[in-house]
Amino acid sequence: MTVEEMERILLQYDSESRSRIYYFLMTLIEGEQDTNSYSEDDFEGQWVRECDRRVERYERGETKSVPWDQVKAEMRSILADDRRIPNGSSLA
């Protein structure tokens, strides 16, 4: 299976399932040994720490914000290029 095939499959899952898959993959990348024993608390704690880290970087001036209209336009372009959404679809 190619990475592109996996991406198409992952897009079919709801956001909660994709979040769990993300956490699972991050534990693999970060080298944690037991990827079967994570809990919802671990998962939530990881996201809280990540959010805190991002806010701190923003407040130190290490990153900048991107206007939502720009993000939406970039997402539409990527998705349209990948033919995942038809033209004229609403991206809320």
Backbone as CSV, one residue per row, in Angstrom:
resi,resn,N_x,N_y,N_z,CA_x,CA_y,CA_z,C_x,C_y,C_z
1,MET,0.854,-1.177,0.000,0.000,0.000,0.000,0.896,1.235,0.000
2,THR,0.545,2.183,-0.841,1.319,3.420,-0.907,0.829,4.412,0.144
3,VAL,1.632,5.429,0.370,1.247,6.485,1.310,-0.018,7.178,0.798
4,GLU,-0.093,7.410,-0.487,-1.269,8.073,-1.056,-2.524,7.237,-0.836
5,GLU,-2.424,5.921,-0.957,-3.574,5.049,-0.707,-3.995,5.123,0.762
6,MET,-3.013,5.138,1.652,-3.333,5.256,3.076,-4.002,6.590,3.369
7,GLU,-3.518,7.670,2.742,-4.123,8.982,2.951,-5.588,8.974,2.535
8,ARG,-5.888,8.369,1.380,-7.277,8.312,0.916,-8.155,7.520,1.884
9,ILE,-7.620,6.458,2.425,-8.372,5.664,3.404,-8.601,6.471,4.673
10,LEU,-7.553,7.141,5.165,-7.682,7.920,6.402,-8.704,9.037,6.280
11,LEU,-8.853,9.615,5.097,-9.827,10.686,4.900,-11.262,10.202,5.067
12,GLN,-11.461,8.900,5.011,-12.808,8.348,5.174,-13.217,8.235,6.642
13,TYR,-12.256,8.320,7.562,-12.551,8.209,8.989,-13.029,9.541,9.547
14,ASP,-13.797,9.478,10.633,-14.222,10.702,11.298,-13.027,11.325,12.030
15,SER,-13.199,12.571,12.473,-12.072,13.296,13.064,-11.565,12.644,14.347
16,GLU,-12.449,12.067,15.154,-11.992,11.407,16.377,-11.096,10.209,16.055
17,SER,-11.493,9.422,15.070,-10.677,8.266,14.680,-9.341,8.714,14.106
18,ARG,-9.353,9.764,13.283,-8.089,10.273,12.732,-7.185,10.793,13.836
19,SER,-7.777,11.412,14.859,-6.982,11.902,15.984,-6.323,10.747,16.724
20,ARG,-7.050,9.669,16.913,-6.478,8.497,17.583,-5.339,7.896,16.746
21,ILE,-5.531,7.852,15.445,-4.484,7.345,14.553,-3.262,8.256,14.618
22,TYR,-3.508,9.570,14.637,-2.415,10.535,14.756,-1.608,10.274,16.030
23,TYR,-2.320,10.126,17.141,-1.623,9.894,18.411,-0.815,8.594,18.341
24,PHE,-1.400,7.562,17.794,-0.708,6.286,17.661,0.576,6.454,16.848
25,LEU,0.476,7.159,15.721,1.661,7.374,14.882,2.709,8.220,15.593
26,MET,2.261,9.222,16.332,3.218,10.058,17.059,3.958,9.248,18.121
27,THR,3.287,8.307,18.760,3.986,7.482,19.741,5.040,6.626,19.051
28,LEU,4.751,6.178,17.842,5.749,5.419,17.091,6.930,6.295,16.713
29,ILE,6.656,7.491,16.238,7.707,8.411,15.812,8.577,8.824,16.989
30,GLU,7.947,9.081,18.132,8.687,9.521,19.306,9.387,8.379,20.016
31,GLY,9.185,7.152,19.554,9.935,6.021,20.080,9.391,5.382,21.331
32,GLU,8.138,5.660,21.680,7.568,4.983,22.844,7.405,3.507,22.510
33,GLN,7.726,2.662,23.463,7.742,1.224,23.232,6.355,0.604,23.124
34,ASP,5.455,0.949,24.021,4.167,0.272,24.094,3.074,1.167,23.528
35,THR,2.768,0.986,22.255,1.765,1.826,21.615,0.356,1.306,21.859
36,ASN,0.206,0.152,22.487,-1.122,-0.401,22.742,-1.699,0.044,24.068
37,SER,-0.929,0.732,24.900,-1.397,1.036,26.244,-1.740,2.507,26.454
38,TYR,-1.889,3.296,25.402,-2.230,4.692,25.604,-3.703,4.821,25.969
39,SER,-4.022,5.862,26.712,-5.398,6.080,27.139,-5.892,7.411,26.579
40,GLU,-7.188,7.659,26.741,-7.756,8.935,26.316,-7.102,10.091,27.062
41,ASP,-6.775,9.874,28.353,-6.102,10.922,29.118,-4.738,11.233,28.532
42,ASP,-3.997,10.190,28.133,-2.698,10.402,27.487,-2.878,11.213,26.208
43,PHE,-3.871,10.818,25.439,-4.156,11.475,24.167,-4.489,12.948,24.380
44,GLU,-5.397,13.222,25.314,-5.789,14.602,25.593,-4.608,15.405,26.128
45,GLY,-3.821,14.792,27.009,-2.655,15.476,27.555,-1.657,15.854,26.477
46,GLN,-1.469,14.972,25.515,-0.565,15.266,24.393,-1.042,16.491,23.627
47,TRP,-2.356,16.578,23.364,-2.893,17.717,22.616,-2.789,18.999,23.419
48,VAL,-3.040,18.931,24.715,-2.922,20.119,25.560,-1.480,20.625,25.526
49,ARG,-0.510,19.717,25.670,0.902,20.123,25.626,1.269,20.700,24.263
50,GLU,0.748,20.099,23.198,1.037,20.612,21.855,0.444,22.006,21.677
51,CYS,-0.775,22.204,22.125,-1.403,23.536,22.034,-0.606,24.562,22.827
52,ASP,-0.217,24.199,24.038,0.588,25.104,24.870,1.892,25.459,24.169
53,ARG,2.541,24.456,23.585,3.803,24.678,22.884,3.613,25.650,21.723
54,ARG,2.531,25.475,20.982,2.275,26.351,19.833,1.975,27.780,20.270
55,VAL,1.191,27.936,21.325,0.887,29.278,21.844,2.163,29.958,22.320
56,GLU,3.001,29.226,23.041,4.261,29.802,23.528,5.144,30.245,22.377
57,ARG,5.252,29.429,21.325,6.056,29.813,20.164,5.487,31.056,19.494
58,TYR,4.158,31.134,19.411,3.522,32.308,18.815,3.807,33.548,19.655
59,GLU,3.657,33.421,20.963,3.876,34.565,21.851,5.331,35.029,21.855
60,ARG,6.272,34.139,21.601,7.688,34.516,21.516,8.044,35.077,20.135
61,GLY,7.076,35.058,19.226,7.321,35.582,17.887,8.017,34.604,16.965
62,GLU,8.051,33.326,17.328,8.727,32.314,16.508,7.842,31.817,15.364
63,THR,6.549,32.030,15.479,5.616,31.659,14.417,4.639,32.803,14.224
64,LYS,3.914,32.770,13.135,2.917,33.799,12.883,1.578,33.133,12.595
65,SER,0.542,33.895,12.769,-0.781,33.363,12.462,-1.048,33.528,10.972
66,VAL,-1.969,32.725,10.488,-2.368,32.789,9.086,-3.869,33.053,9.068
67,PRO,-4.315,34.053,8.329,-5.746,34.353,8.275,-6.551,33.148,7.773
68,TRP,-7.729,32.932,8.389,-8.567,31.782,8.043,-8.910,31.773,6.556
69,ASP,-9.172,32.918,5.944,-9.493,32.959,4.515,-8.344,32.404,3.676
70,GLN,-7.119,32.682,4.085,-5.953,32.164,3.369,-5.834,30.656,3.555
71,VAL,-6.038,30.187,4.773,-5.977,28.744,5.046,-7.032,28.019,4.224
72,LYS,-8.271,28.561,4.225,-9.361,27.950,3.465,-9.019,27.870,1.980
73,ALA,-8.478,28.957,1.445,-8.126,28.983,0.022,-7.061,27.940,-0.291
74,GLU,-6.065,27.824,0.581,-5.006,26.833,0.364,-5.562,25.411,0.464
75,MET,-6.465,25.190,1.420,-7.067,23.866,1.560,-7.890,23.514,0.326
76,ARG,-8.678,24.469,-0.149,-9.478,24.224,-1.352,-8.590,23.877,-2.545
77,SER,-7.493,24.602,-2.668,-6.578,24.366,-3.778,-5.984,22.962,-3.704
78,ILE,-5.535,22.584,-2.519,-4.949,21.253,-2.336,-5.981,20.172,-2.622
79,LEU,-7.164,20.342,-2.063,-8.204,19.331,-2.254,-8.672,19.272,-3.696
80,ALA,-8.799,20.424,-4.345,-9.221,20.444,-5.740,-8.170,19.777,-6.618
81,ASP,-6.891,20.051,-6.341,-5.810,19.423,-7.096,-5.848,17.918,-6.942
82,ASP,-6.252,17.473,-5.763,-6.307,16.054,-5.484,-7.649,15.451,-5.891
83,ARG,-8.545,16.302,-6.403,-9.864,15.900,-6.865,-10.692,15.225,-5.771
84,ARG,-10.485,15.694,-4.525,-11.243,15.128,-3.423,-12.580,15.809,-3.212
85,ILE,-12.703,17.077,-3.689,-13.982,17.760,-3.575,-14.320,18.376,-4.918
86,PRO,-15.594,18.396,-5.264,-15.968,19.025,-6.536,-15.887,20.554,-6.418
87,ASN,-15.741,21.215,-7.555,-15.714,22.678,-7.560,-17.013,23.215,-7.005
88,GLY,-16.907,24.304,-6.246,-18.085,24.929,-5.695,-18.525,24.360,-4.369
89,SER,-17.852,23.339,-3.878,-18.227,22.789,-2.576,-17.917,23.785,-1.479
90,SER,-18.699,23.728,-0.435,-18.505,24.623,0.691,-17.549,24.019,1.688
91,LEU,-16.534,24.752,2.054,-15.588,24.347,3.087,-15.788,25.289,4.254
92,ALA,-16.560,24.852,5.233,-16.925,25.720,6.362,-15.757,25.996,7.260
